[in-house]
Amino acid sequence: MDFKMVELGQDEFAFRNEDGGTVNAEITWTQMADVMVVEHTFVNETMRNQGLAKKLVDRAVEYARENEYKIEPVCSYVASVFERYDEYEDVKV
């Protein structure tokens, strides 16, 4: 599944997968200098239990690494993923 970066305005961004105007999955953040404050992760009910939320986190982490950003997880899902896996240590605030 492909995630497109979308500018939401006022330093707010998302990686999103849409199909015919319906949002299937997205992760949103506010950019604060070199920190991505990740606020929300969403997966449409029809797309759940396929690992999409974790793929969104992985895409956001990939973007953070590419740009030498850190991530502050405000979203409870992202915070739990960061606690569960050691592979994200380099991007944690």
C-alpha positions in Angstrom: 0.0 0.0 0.0 1.3 3.4 -1.0 1.1 6.4 1.4 1.1 9.9 -0.1 2.4 12.9 1.8 -0.3 15.6 2.2 0.2 19.1 3.5 -2.8 19.9 5.8 -1.7 23.5 6.5 0.0 25.4 9.4 2.9 23.0 9.6 0.6 20.0 9.7 1.2 17.0 7.5 0.0 13.5 6.9 0.9 10.3 5.1 -2.4 9.1 3.7 -3.9 6.3 1.5 -7.1 7.3 -0.2 -9.3 5.5 -2.6 -12.1 7.5 -4.4 -12.1 10.2 -1.8 -12.3 7.7 1.1 -9.4 7.8 3.6 -8.2 4.2 4.1 -5.3 5.0 6.5 -3.4 8.1 7.7 -0.9 9.3 10.2 -0.8 13.0 11.0 1.8 15.2 12.6 2.7 18.8 13.3 6.3 19.8 12.3 8.0 21.7 15.1 11.5 22.6 13.8 13.3 19.2 13.7 10.6 17.3 15.7 7.5 15.6 14.2 4.8 15.6 16.9 2.7 12.7 15.8 -0.9 13.2 16.9 -3.1 10.7 15.2 -3.2 7.4 13.4 -6.3 6.2 11.6 -7.2 3.0 9.7 -10.6 2.6 8.2 -12.7 -0.2 9.7 -12.7 -2.1 6.5 -8.9 -2.1 6.3 -8.1 -3.0 9.9 -6.1 -6.1 11.1 -3.8 -5.9 8.1 -0.8 -4.2 9.8 -1.5 -0.8 8.2 -1.1 1.2 11.4 2.4 -0.2 11.9 3.2 0.5 8.2 2.1 4.1 8.7 4.5 4.4 11.7 7.3 2.8 9.7 6.7 5.3 6.9 6.7 8.3 9.3 9.9 6.9 10.9 11.5 6.5 7.4 10.6 10.2 6.6 12.1 11.3 10.0 15.3 9.5 9.3 15.6 10.9 5.7 15.3 14.4 7.1 17.2 13.9 10.4 14.1 14.6 12.5 13.0 13.2 15.8 9.5 12.0 16.6 7.4 12.9 19.7 4.5 10.4 19.8 1.4 12.1 21.2 -0.8 9.4 19.6 -1.3 6.5 22.0 -0.8 3.9 19.2 2.5 5.4 18.1 3.7 5.7 21.7 2.9 2.0 22.3 4.8 1.0 19.1 7.8 3.0 20.2 7.7 1.3 23.6 7.3 -2.2 22.1 10.1 -2.1 19.5 13.8 -1.0 19.9 14.2 -0.3 16.2 12.8 3.3 16.7 15.4 4.4 19.4 17.2 6.7 16.9 14.1 8.8 16.2 12.7 9.1 19.7 12.8 12.6 21.3 
